[in-house]
Amino acid sequence: MHDMENFSEYFLELQTETGWGRMLASFACWCAPKPGQKVLDVGCGPGLLPSYFSKDGISAFGSDVDPEMFAHPLHPDVLIADIIKMPFREKSFDMITVSNLFYLLPDPFVAMQTIVRILKPEGQLCMLNPSEQMSLAAAEKLAVDSELVGVARESLLGYGQQAEECFRWSEDDLKKIFRDIGLTMTETTLKMGTGLVRYAKGVKKS
């Protein structure tokens, strides 16, 4: 759909000129890290979410596996890293955020285990993924109801299609997943339209 030359520009537009930017702002507020905490956003794209965190006195970092994402970075402290091979010591971060990445992975459980390893005891994992209600049909309805056009419409329909082909997790699904990776779910909420996106937060057991 987008060649590599335009890939970074596409994601930059996605984060800064569509509703996805507002969604990340909402997610940042919901995650609510405390000033002075060390936070990592995995799969950060151009880096909008860590840029939001840094405005609140948070020591924020971003990582992405694709160097193209950093052609026009929105945050200075970003690095290239694979979620399965994170270059950090164990127990490094107070909070780790992962938005719209886990659900795309062939084995998200392995990636989640890697993330938990670098999370401090009592640290929090916050994730954003399609909810069990997301589908291509639901995305199409929301696009029509919201009168979306261009990249905003295209990205939403792609999101719905990917959700059908990959993973969609309910609250009960995530409670079990969190328990299996050593976390306790503390909060979850539905966002976007009728609840097509799910935020979930878990705390690492000490």
C-alpha positions in Angstrom: 0.0 0.0 0.0 2.9 2.4 0.9 6.4 2.0 -0.5 9.3 2.3 1.9 10.1 5.9 0.8 6.8 7.1 2.0 6.4 4.7 5.0 7.6 7.1 7.6 5.6 10.0 6.2 2.5 7.8 6.3 2.9 7.0 10.0 3.9 10.6 10.8 0.6 11.7 9.2 -1.3 9.0 11.0 0.0 10.1 14.4 -0.3 13.8 13.9 -3.2 14.5 11.6 -5.8 11.8 12.3 -7.9 10.6 15.2 -5.1 8.2 16.1 -3.1 11.1 17.6 -6.1 12.0 19.8 -6.4 8.3 20.8 -2.7 8.3 21.9 -3.2 11.5 23.9 -6.2 9.8 25.6 -4.1 6.6 26.2 -1.3 8.7 27.7 -3.7 10.3 30.2 -5.1 7.0 31.1 -1.7 5.4 31.6 -0.9 8.2 34.0 2.7 7.6 34.9 4.1 9.7 37.8 6.7 12.4 37.4 10.2 11.0 37.7 9.2 7.5 36.6 11.0 5.8 33.7 8.7 4.8 30.9 9.3 2.9 27.7 6.9 2.9 24.7 7.5 -0.2 22.6 6.5 0.1 18.9 6.4 3.8 19.2 6.5 4.7 15.5 7.6 8.3 15.1 7.4 8.7 18.9 4.2 10.7 19.7 3.3 8.8 22.9 6.7 9.3 24.6 6.6 12.9 23.6 3.3 13.2 25.5 4.8 11.5 28.5 7.9 13.8 28.5 5.7 16.9 28.8 4.6 15.7 32.2 8.1 15.3 33.7 8.4 11.6 32.8 11.7 10.1 31.7 10.3 8.7 28.5 11.9 6.5 25.8 10.6 4.9 22.6 11.6 1.9 20.6 10.6 0.5 17.2 12.0 -2.3 15.1 11.8 -0.2 11.9 14.4 2.5 11.4 12.1 4.2 8.9 9.9 5.3 11.8 12.6 7.7 12.9 13.1 9.6 9.7 11.1 12.4 11.3 11.1 11.6 15.1 8.7 13.3 17.4 10.8 12.5 20.4 14.6 12.6 20.9 15.0 9.5 23.0 14.1 6.7 20.6 16.0 3.6 19.5 15.8 0.7 17.1 14.9 -2.5 19.0 13.1 -5.8 18.4 10.4 -6.5 21.0 11.7 -10.0 21.4 15.3 -8.8 21.9 15.0 -5.7 24.0 18.5 -4.2 24.8 17.7 -3.4 28.4 18.5 -4.9 31.8 15.9 -6.7 33.8 13.7 -4.5 36.0 14.6 -1.3 34.1 11.3 0.5 33.8 8.4 1.7 36.0 6.0 1.5 33.1 6.0 0.0 29.6 3.3 1.0 27.1 2.5 -1.0 24.0 -0.1 0.3 21.6 -1.4 -1.6 18.5 1.5 -4.0 18.4 0.8 -7.1 20.5 -2.3 -8.1 18.5 -0.3 -8.1 15.2 2.4 -10.5 16.4 2.4 -14.3 15.6 3.2 -15.1 19.2 2.3 -12.1 21.4 2.7 -14.2 24.6 6.5 -14.5 24.0 6.7 -10.7 23.4 4.8 -10.0 26.6 7.1 -12.2 28.6 10.1 -10.2 27.3 8.4 -6.9 28.3 7.6 -8.2 31.8 11.3 -9.1 32.2 12.4 -5.5 31.9 9.6 -4.2 34.0 10.4 -3.4 37.7 8.5 -5.2 40.5 5.2 -3.3 41.0 5.8 -1.8 37.5 2.9 -1.4 35.1 2.3 -2.7 31.6 -0.3 -0.6 29.7 -1.5 -1.8 26.3 -3.9 -0.7 23.6 -5.3 -3.2 21.2 -8.5 -3.8 19.2 -11.3 -5.0 21.4 -13.4 -8.1 20.8 -15.9 -5.8 19.1 -13.6 -4.6 16.4 -14.2 -5.9 12.9 -14.0 -4.6 9.3 -17.8 -4.1 9.4 -17.6 -2.2 12.7 -14.7 0.0 11.3 -16.7 0.7 8.1 -19.7 1.8 10.1 -17.6 4.1 12.3 -15.9 5.6 9.3 -19.2 6.4 7.7 -20.7 7.8 10.9 -17.7 9.9 11.6 -17.4 11.0 7.9 -13.8 9.9 7.7 -11.8 10.4 4.5 -8.2 9.9 3.3 -5.6 8.4 5.6 -8.0 8.5 8.6 -10.6 6.3 6.8 -8.0 4.0 5.2 -6.2 3.4 8.4 -9.4 2.6 10.3 -10.5 0.1 7.8 -7.1 -1.5 7.7 -7.3 -1.7 11.5 -10.6 -3.5 11.4 -9.3 -6.0 8.8 -6.1 -6.7 10.7 -8.1 -7.2 13.9 -10.2 -9.9 12.2 -7.0 -11.6 10.9 -5.0 -11.4 14.1 -6.0 -11.1 17.7 -8.9 -9.4 19.5 -9.0 -9.8 23.3 -11.8 -9.4 25.8 -11.4 -8.5 29.4 -11.5 -12.1 30.4 -8.9 -13.0 27.8 -6.5 -10.4 29.1 -7.0 -11.2 32.7 -5.8 -14.8 31.9 -2.9 -13.6 29.8 -1.8 -11.1 32.4 -2.0 -13.8 35.1 0.1 -16.2 32.9 2.9 -13.6 32.5 3.1 -12.6 36.1 0.8 -9.5 36.1 -2.4 -8.6 37.9 -4.9 -6.7 35.8 -5.9 -3.5 37.6 -8.0 -1.7 35.0 -9.4 -2.0 31.5 -11.7 0.3 29.5 -13.2 0.5 26.1 -12.7 3.4 23.7 -13.4 4.4 20.1 -17.0 4.6 19.0 -19.0 1.8 20.5 -15.9 0.3 22.2 -13.7 -0.9 19.3 -10.5 -0.4 21.2 -9.5 -1.8 24.6 -7.0 -0.2 27.0 -5.7 -2.6 29.7 -3.3 -2.1 32.6 -1.5 -4.7 34.7 0.9 -4.6 37.6 3.9 -6.9 37.9 3.9 -9.0 41.0 6.8 -8.3 43.4 
